[in-house]
Amino acid sequence: MRARRKERPLTVHHLNQLLLVCSLVLLVAVAAVRISSRSGLPSLLLYLGIGVAMGQDGIGDVHFDNAELTQVIGYAALVVILAEGGLGTKWKEVRPALPAAAVLSTIGVAVSVGVTAAGAHYLVGLDWRPALIIGAVVSSTDAAAVFSVLRKVPLPSRITGVLEAESGFNDAPVVILVVAFSTAGPVDDWYVLLGTIALELAIGAAIGIAVGWLGAYGLRHVALPASGLYPIAVMAIAVAAYAAGAMAHGSGFLAVYLASMVLGNARLPHWPATRGFAEGLGWLAQIGMFVLLGLLVTPHELLDDTWHAIVIGLVLTMVARPLEVVLSLVPFRMPWQEKALLSWAGLRGAVPIILATIPMVNGVEDSQRIFNIVFVLVVVYTLVQGPTLPWLAKLLRIGGSSEAADLGIESAPLERLRGHLLSVAIPEASRMHGVEVGELRLPQGAAVTLIVREGESFVPLPTTVLRRGDELLVVATDPVRDAAEKRLRAVGHGGKLASWLGTDGEKHQS
């Protein structure tokens, strides 16, 4: 009888070694962020490269093949990424784009799945089940890729709004389709799938909006004992929305995105700190997710499926995505240049790779081949689409507007004094530059008490001229807090002639 190997207990020395390895990986990943920002390469490729280098066939030679664990961690990371994306999504930009994004996330996904699956079946020779799985998996635009790449490209807000909302919405129907196609036995009829998707989306949307509204109401009316608790509370509310949506048999991904969007547009206390905390968690989630996916892949097994992935990627990029955009946006008036850019900006990332682990966990035949094809497709076409997106926008003469930058306003409640302390940072592109303090015309009960300029602070006079880079401390009583912030933002966008309650410098209509 074979002797059982005696397991060694985990010691402090082993823990120190593990922490050292994790710290080195994070440092290398942070350096990769800098490299990607300078070279224009999407950072996800560098993170995947780190995982591949650490794994099989790499210098680390770490053997990792737990697809189920990868799927669980990937889902958790995606929740954080969607939360960070929702918190940074501006409602005024997304609101006009919601109908188009909703159609792209439903009808557009169906078109993309059908065309891509047909290409995988007839051109590559895959059976219909794996072809449909691949078609569904790669039809989801990746939130992490969209949020990280598009915000560096000066596109008009209507295009950015459509792409960001689409990437936040289309994960839900795609997950349902992938699970349905990966389940043993016959696939449900199309009308059953449509009904399931519609029901889960409705449940997820209702729960997400409700949780976000309740969370925002609570944070605005309950003063926490420490400012550092606000970022934790916001992320906890977002994760709770996902859990509530999933437990109610709805779309947890849609719930967390909508809840985060509600929170992000609710003018919560200590908002800049909360936004920075969410961005840090989002980066950490991306790094961990991509490195783990890189560990899961076996490089020498990818060679046999490389050309198949390229062919399917061509069908997806050149046929399925443009057809999806054109058909979905028929009811909307949009120039062909913007449709062309939307077709090319359907970025894929870690989400399709994570979804490709679902058939592996369910034991679907050819599941390893499906994973390899999706992995190669994502790497190759992200390498092509990401860096060329700014060039295409310039070629199509599509650029962002020259709007004034929004102010960074952080609010700290003064519970016992029934007031608020607003910290206002004036960015470089703000039209508040050159405005005198007296010209701010703050409501009665609000006043600028301190200005920090070039490291020095002073109490301003009504004739003090504000400059770029100044940081203002504004004290406002509880009843006029919202009016004071609204006026500050109006001056930031429209200068000294901004209307009293305007938010974008428009002329006041009495």
Order of alpha helices (4+ residues) and beta strands (2+ residues): alpha-alpha-alpha-alpha-alpha-alpha-alpha-alpha-alpha-alpha-alpha-alpha-alpha-alpha-alpha-alpha-alpha-alpha-alpha-alpha-beta-beta-beta-beta-beta-alpha
